[in-house]
Amino acid sequence: MQSTTGSSDSSTAQAFSTSWNNLPGGSVYTAAQFAEWLAPLSPEDFRGREVLELGCGNGSLMVHAADWEPARLVGVELGDSVRSARENMRSSPVAWEIVQDDLVAFESGGFDIAYCIGVLHHLKRPRAGFDSVVRNTRPGGRFHCWVYAREGNAVVRLVVEPVRRVACHLPWWVTKYVLATPMVAPYFLYAKLLSLVTAAGTNRLARGLGWLPLFDYSMWIARRDFAFFRHVAFDQLVTPQTAYISRTEVDDWLRSNPAIAADSTYVILRNGNSWKFGGRIQGG
Ligand SMILES: C[S@@+](CC[C@H](N)C(=O)[O-])C[C@H]1O[C@@H](n2cnc3c(N)ncnc32)[C@H](O)[C@@H]1O
């Protein structure tokens, strides 16, 4: 196994490993969640192509990416969750590989598709991570990223962030069972209640409730059970490094990297509190 201690992100990656390596086997996401996260990319974009995931955790996204039938699927992960990622991919029919490495420094010949979901905002140098996503996409290929937004996360930044700064120094099981579990319970009830009220009411009522904190995000996560809520809360609290990226920063990343075809880029507000963005590399 490769040493990961030289990276400035190694403590973050090791913290995430405690999250990933203490979960039941299999993906934590549904196929529908994967498809929505990756859109506007679709199964046609993956089929028969070489695909790279940077920061693959326990392989939860790769499990679904494999169903889109890429010719080759490679995951890069700095932490020891490579162990659970390999376990989760073990019976996959596609040609796959999990590489333990720092994604910021990762060098490859370039992939047709490179995606990076939920990772850049945890890096010491998010911009350098983004440039690596672009660098590892071949000319004519497409890249796709997802990050926490600065916009729409006021409550999270106010309530969760102070707890995270303390929690990230505690043993993982204290963070998961003593902090994340009771902290997420009221939010679980809030999201489920909002979803029930909205489903039972009219479109007008849903629009009327749209001003409530985390409304869109709550509608999204309310489809899942308590274990998923807790997983998300634990993930937020366990990491020593989180940034909230503004639209202006995303625009700047996309505009200032000369490898990106200027007319190919997109930025999509997701669930009111995160950004999906991507584009195409020039040439090819
Ligand atoms: C929130 S998880 C997201 C994992 C996966 N993309 C998903 O959506 O399920 C962030 C992952 O990035 C990894 N990571 C953090 N810094 C990294 C780096 N410099 N190089 C590679 N992986 C890194 C962490 O170890 C963690 O598994």
The ligand as a Gaussian input file, in Angstrom:
#p B3LYP/6-31G(d) Opt

LIG

0 1
 C      -17.036000      13.097000       0.819000
 S      -15.985000      11.858000       0.218000
 C      -16.686000      11.593000      -1.410000
 C      -16.380000      10.221000      -1.952000
 C      -17.092000       9.864000      -3.253000
 N      -16.703000      10.738000      -4.325000
 C      -18.593000       9.893000      -3.061000
 O      -19.245000      10.845000      -3.513000
 O      -19.118000       8.960000      -2.445000
 C      -14.456000      12.663000      -0.160000
 C      -13.338000      11.668000      -0.470000
 O      -12.189000      12.353000      -1.005000
 C      -11.033000      11.729000      -0.480000
 N       -9.896000      12.663000      -0.575000
 C       -9.691000      13.793000       0.162000
 N       -8.544000      14.387000      -0.233000
 C       -8.027000      13.632000      -1.227000
 C       -6.868000      13.737000      -2.067000
 N       -6.006000      14.766000      -1.945000
 N       -6.647000      12.778000      -2.992000
 C       -7.514000      11.732000      -3.139000
 N       -8.625000      11.583000      -2.375000
 C       -8.894000      12.522000      -1.441000
 C      -11.435000      11.405000       0.947000
 O      -10.591000      10.447000       1.532000
 C      -12.859000      10.942000       0.762000
 O      -12.946000       9.554000       0.557000

